Amino acid sequence: MHRTIPSDKINLRLILVSGKTKEFIFNPSDSAGDIAQTVFDNWPTDWKREAVSKAEILRLIYQGRFLHCNVTLGALGLPLGKTTVMHLVPRDNLPEPNSQDQRQKSKGGSGSCCSTTCCIL
């Protein structure tokens, strides 16, 4: 079954740890936080065993990195009209940044990684 993807949208194929997948269509302006909320609000019936209690613990992983909640699909440079694969995991806390990530942050002049309103996905 071939799914038609509008040329101005991005199709995300989300993969759970269990291996189950589901596709959702989003706008390039949608953020990782928007995506987590949309998936939570439209939780697939065949994902019932993997259900979570709140959208805030859903984390998106793209190319091996957790996405911040305010990062948009357009900012990631995802191709319009195509399917992109991401992992979706329930996780309250995120791992500490590795030493390379920390060096890059320190070069940016900020002593801390986030403000108190930062939401990491």
C-alpha positions as CSV (number, residue, x, y, z in Angstrom):
1,M,0.0,0.0,0.0
2,H,1.6,3.3,-1.1
3,R,0.7,6.4,0.8
4,T,0.6,9.7,-1.0
5,I,2.5,12.4,0.9
6,P,1.5,16.0,0.1
7,S,4.5,17.9,-1.4
8,D,4.5,20.5,1.4
9,K,4.4,18.0,4.3
10,I,6.8,15.6,6.0
11,N,5.8,12.0,6.7
12,L,7.3,10.6,9.9
13,R,7.6,6.9,10.4
14,L,7.9,6.5,14.1
15,I,9.5,3.4,15.6
16,L,8.9,2.2,19.1
17,V,11.4,0.2,21.1
18,S,9.1,-2.8,20.6
19,G,9.6,-2.4,16.8
20,K,6.1,-1.3,16.1
21,T,5.8,1.5,13.6
22,K,3.2,4.1,12.6
23,E,3.3,7.0,10.1
24,F,2.1,10.5,10.8
25,I,2.1,13.5,8.4
26,F,3.4,16.9,9.8
27,N,4.1,20.4,8.6
28,P,7.8,21.6,8.5
29,S,6.9,24.2,11.1
30,D,5.8,21.5,13.6
31,S,8.2,21.0,16.5
32,A,9.3,17.9,18.3
33,G,7.1,18.9,21.2
34,D,4.1,19.3,18.8
35,I,4.8,15.9,17.4
36,A,4.9,14.2,20.8
37,Q,1.6,15.9,21.7
38,T,0.0,14.8,18.4
39,V,1.1,11.2,18.8
40,F,0.0,11.1,22.4
41,D,-3.4,12.6,21.4
42,N,-3.8,10.1,18.5
43,W,-2.1,7.1,20.2
44,P,-2.5,4.1,17.8
45,T,-4.7,1.3,19.0
46,D,-2.1,-1.3,18.2
47,W,0.4,0.5,20.5
48,K,-1.9,0.0,23.5
49,R,0.8,-2.0,25.4
50,E,3.3,0.9,24.9
51,A,0.9,3.6,26.1
52,V,2.3,6.4,28.2
53,S,0.7,8.6,30.9
54,K,1.6,12.0,29.4
55,A,3.1,13.5,26.2
56,E,5.9,15.1,28.0
57,I,7.8,11.9,28.4
58,L,7.8,11.0,24.7
59,R,11.2,11.7,23.2
60,L,12.1,11.7,19.5
61,I,15.5,10.4,18.4
62,Y,16.8,11.5,15.0
63,Q,20.2,10.4,13.7
64,G,21.1,9.1,17.1
65,R,20.3,12.3,19.0
66,F,17.4,13.3,21.2
67,L,15.5,16.3,19.8
68,H,14.7,19.4,21.9
69,C,11.0,20.1,22.0
70,N,11.3,23.4,20.1
71,V,13.3,22.0,17.2
72,T,11.1,22.1,14.0
73,L,11.2,19.5,11.3
74,G,12.1,22.3,8.8
75,A,15.1,23.2,10.9
76,L,16.3,19.7,10.7
77,G,16.3,20.0,6.9
78,L,13.9,17.1,6.4
79,P,12.8,16.6,2.8
80,L,9.2,17.7,1.9
81,G,7.0,15.1,0.4
82,K,9.2,12.2,1.7
83,T,9.2,9.8,4.6
84,T,11.7,10.3,7.4
85,V,12.3,7.6,10.1
86,M,12.6,8.6,13.8
87,H,12.5,6.6,17.0
88,L,10.0,7.4,19.7
89,V,10.8,6.5,23.3
90,P,9.2,7.1,26.6
91,R,11.8,8.6,28.9
92,D,11.5,10.9,31.9
93,N,15.2,11.9,31.9
94,L,17.7,12.3,29.2
95,P,21.3,11.1,29.2
96,E,24.0,13.5,30.1
97,P,25.7,15.1,27.1
98,N,28.9,13.4,26.0
99,S,32.2,15.3,26.2
100,Q,32.1,16.4,22.6
101,D,28.6,17.9,23.0
102,Q,29.7,19.6,26.2
103,R,32.8,21.1,24.4
104,Q,30.5,22.5,21.6
105,K,28.2,24.0,24.2
106,S,31.1,25.7,26.0
107,K,32.4,27.1,22.7
108,G,29.0,28.7,22.3
109,G,29.6,30.9,25.4
110,S,26.8,29.5,27.5
111,G,27.8,28.0,30.8
112,S,24.7,25.9,31.1
113,C,22.9,23.7,28.6
114,C,19.4,24.9,29.1
115,S,17.2,27.5,30.7
116,T,14.6,26.4,33.3
117,T,12.0,26.3,30.5
118,C,14.0,24.0,28.3
119,C,12.2,20.8,27.1
120,I,14.4,18.2,25.6
121,L,12.9,15.5,23.3
